Amino acid sequence: MTATDLVGRVLAGDPAAERELYDRHVDRVYRLSFRLTGDGELATDCTQETFIRVFGRLETFRGEAALSTWITSIAYSVIYNALRKVKRSRETEVDLEVVDQTAIRAPASRAEPDLKASLAREIDSLPDGYRTVFVMHDVEGYTHEEIATSLGIQAGTSKAQLSRARAKLRRALAAFAGEWVTR
Amino acid sequence: MTDDRLDERLKQEARAYRDPPETPREEIWARVQAARRASPRAERGRQLEFPTTRSTSWRRGGVALAAILLLGVAIGRWTPRLAETPGLAERPVSAARAETVLRFAAVEHLGRVDALLTDYETGRTTADFQATTRALLSRTRLLLDSKRLTDPSMRKLLEDLEVLLMQVAQLPGTGPAEERALIDENLAEQAIRPRLRNAIPSGPAA
């Protein structure tokens, strides 16, 4: 069944079609939510909210983009808002934790034995725009066209942000270059 | 090691970044169903939540604009039902009026966004700048959700503005230089200001 047929059936009130639409897309939404939030509960909440919106707005889907891309654009908006709320609530606290992390992070960036942990930290510290595009493209395998449509940006902007994200990560992880060659 | 090889290696290693566990499909499905049963209107109404801030001229103007938008959306949603009602089918004026109201609301909205971007670019941001940005972001989405707004260039402009406003809304204070550079790049690359001015017949809103 094509996506258009499936949408038609959902709009006609077919509960089996609703479930099928959900099953086809839920993994992709959850994976993106988890990768961008790093929190299982928040990822579950974001996925739930995304599908509530998807079903609520399905009649506005015009088929100009793929259904998966349309759903991703809704998911991104939900995730973005969730992250903003989390960030805002964290900013209101006196954040001793940040001080602790900074103290730990400074020496670790020079002599970190665990490449994956270092890489994860560096990805976390990318500006939001860079991180989103990097995670979507290099980690989750979205194309620049999908990213552009989902985020409402130009494909060129997506490419530029990815390039800058990689450049920042390369610089930050230069110490591991030798290790990468030999592995 | 060349940049390409490093990038390839980076991609390989990055796949382990926040590796997601198995999707809790049934749990999420149950929650989605429960939420939809509990509040069918919530599916559409969430984007109408505006941030609460102290009253300002921006805010008062925003409330008026939101009322116009809601009126336009309501007329837009109501009109097809009228057309389906026997005896009321021949009322194209209602649809035209809905489009006119929405068009007016959209132009008014663009004027406010243009004024906000002027404040952003000149650094003359007030205490409620972020709240205003978020309110404009919500209204941009509200306009985009309207089926009656059919002009493709207007829709494209609103879509581009939505992303831009998202970026501006997440800037804390004056924002890190890198984030501001991205916003400026977005503004320039997509020719946002010239497109805004073209879409506003009589210049930006006061």
Interface residues (C-beta under 8 A of the other chain):
Chain A: R19 Y22 D23 V26 D27 Y30 R31 F34 R35 G38 G40 A43 T44 T47 Q48 F51 I52 R53 F55 G56 R57 T60 S77 Y80 R84 E91 L115 K116 L119 A120 I123 P127 D128 G129 F134 V135 D138 V139 L151 G152 I153 Q154 G156 T157 A160 Q161 R166 L169 R170 L173 A177 W180 V181
Chain B: M1 D3 L6 D7 R9 L10 K11 E13 A14 R15 A16 Y17 R18 P20 P21 T23 P24 R25 E27 I28 W29 R31 V32 A35 R36 A42 E43 R44 R46 R141 D145 K147 E159 D160 E162 V163 M166 Q167 A169 Q170 P172 P176 E178 E179 L182 E185 N186 E189 Q190
